[in-house]
Amino acid sequence: MRAEALVESFIKAVNQDPKLLKECQAALDGSKNAKRFVALAAKHGFKFSESAANSYFRRNLLSAPSSTALSAKQVQYPVGAKVMKEPESALLETVRMLHRMSFKKAPRWTGFGF
């Protein structure tokens, strides 16, 4: 499994476990780099580098489109059309995790809080 996929798997695990969410919040709060985040992930069996974590957050938060609003054409479906559930995205999982946390000082290395 590639390193960024492991970061995403860890974030999904954080989103599923309130205790792990709290631990992750403590690791991220005020952090200047990914060191504590990576150490926590390793403690829970997810092994990836600080570089992989930085790359993941940079790709998903700092490079996220400025607007995710759908156009009117995108939300129109013909009568009887089957509406399929949107697949979970890395951006959605990451934002879900970070928005459930309360930081004294945002972990700026993640791109969160800009």
N, C-alpha and C positions, 0 to 999 in steps of 0.2 A: 504494500500500500504506500502511495507517495506521501511525503511528509505533510503537505497541506491537507490531504484527506484525513490524516490522523488528527490534525488540529480541529477540523470540522467535526470529527467523531467525538472528540473530547467536549467540544461546545454543546453538541447534542446531548451528551451524558450530563453535562452541567444543567441543561434545561429540563432534564427529567428528574433531577434529584435536589430537593431543597437544601439538604445539608451540604452537598457539593457546591451548590450555588453560593452559599454563605462562605465557604472556604475560598472559592474562586474570587468572590468580592474582596475578601481580606487580602488575597494575593495581588489583586490588581490595584487596589486603592492606593493612589499616590505613587505607583510604580513608575520608574523612569525607563525601564526596559522589561523584556519578557522573562527575565530570570526566575522570578517567583511563580509566574504562570506556568512555565515549563516544568519547574520542580514539582508543582502540584499535580500537573498532568502525569508526570512520571510516577509519582506516588500512587496514582490510580491506574497505572498500567498503560498509559498513552505516552510513548516515547517519541519526541521530536525535538528539533533544535530551536534555539532562540531565533535563528535566521528564518526557519520555517514559520514560526509564530508571527514574526514581523511581516514576512511576505504575505501570509494569510490575511492579516488585518489590513495591510496596505491595499491588497487586491480587493477586499470586500467592503471596507469602509471608506478609505481615502479615494478609491477609484469608483465608488458607487455613483450611478447616475444622479444628477441633482434633482430630478423629478421622476417619480414612479407612478404618477397619475396616468390613468388610462384615458385614451381619447373616446369620444362618443362612439366612434366606429368600432373600437375594440370591445366595447361592452354590449354591443347589439348582437343578438343571436336570432336566427330565423326561428319561427314558430316550430316547436317540436325538436329543436336542436338539443343535443345532449351536452350539458355543461360538465366539463371535467374539472376535477380538483387540481389546482395549480400545485406542481411539485414543490416540495420544500426546497428552499434555496439556501446557500451558505450565508448570503447577506441577511436573510430573514432570521435564520438561527442565531447569527451573531448579534443582530440588533435586539432580538428577543431576550438574549442573555443579558446584554448590557443594560437594557431598559428596566430589568427587574432588580438591578443593583442600585445601591445608593452610595456614592463616593464622597468622601471629604475632599479629595482632590482627584480629579479624573486622570486615568492613566493615558496621558497624551500620546504615548508611543503607539497606541492602538488606533488613533485617529478619532476616538470617541471624545465628544465634548468640544469639538471645533465649531 
